[in-house]
C-alpha cells in the first residue's frame, strides 16, 4: 500500500465514516474508492482535490508524508491548507522550539513543508514562551541591530497576514529572499512594506504571493556578548547615515 492509501484510510477512520459515505461525498462508486484505499489505483486530480478539501489536508501531505506519525490533536494548521506541522513537546509537555541551523538556513525553504525535516531540527524549550508555536531563526547581516551573525531570533507563528501590527518586528520567510528579519510598516493590496531598523537600508515591498511564513519576534538568543566595538561600529554607521541625509537635503535645495 502507498502512503496515500494509508493516509486516506487513517483519516476516514478518524472521521468515523464508512467507505460508502466517503464515496458518496466524492460522487464515485464504493468499489472505485476502495481501490484507492487498497493502493490498487490512484485517483485523478479532480478526485484528489475533493479528498484534500474533505479532510482539510494538503495534497502534498496526503501523497508524501505518513501523517499517522503526527497525532491530529497536536497538529497546527497553517493558512491556505498547503501544509500541517506537528507541535512537538518535550517529556514535561512543554512546547519545543525548533532551531533552524545557521549553515543550512537556505535549506529551510525546501524543508519547511516537510514534517520529517522539521522533526530533525534541534530543539529547546523556554518556559516563558507558551500559547503558540515558536521557531528560532538565524540572524544575518547588520540590518536589525543588535542582532548580528551568530545570534538567533525566536518568532511566534502568525496565522493570518491581517494580524500583522505596524512597527512590530517579524521573521519573513519568502520564496526569493529566504529568511529575513524586518519591521512591518504597511499592507497594500498585493504586497506589504517592511523596513530594517538600520536606516542605511531602504524600506521595500514584499509581494503577498512570495510570502511562505511569518513569525512575530518573541525573544532573542545571543551566543556571545555584544562587545563595545560593535556599538562603535553602529555609531560610525549612524554618523555616515546622518551625513548622507544632509547631502540629500542639500541636493534637494539645489535642485529647487
PyMOL commands that set and color helices and strands:
alter all, ss='L'
color gray80, all
select helices_A, chain A and resi 3-15+19-26+30-37+45-55+59-64+67-69+72-74+79-81+105-111+115-120+161-163+208-210+228-255
alter helices_A, ss='H'
color red, helices_A
select strands_A, chain A and resi 75-77+84-86+97-99+122-124+134-138+152-157+169-174+178-187+191-195+204-207+211-221
alter strands_A, ss='S'
color yellow, strands_A
deselect
rebuild
show_as cartoon
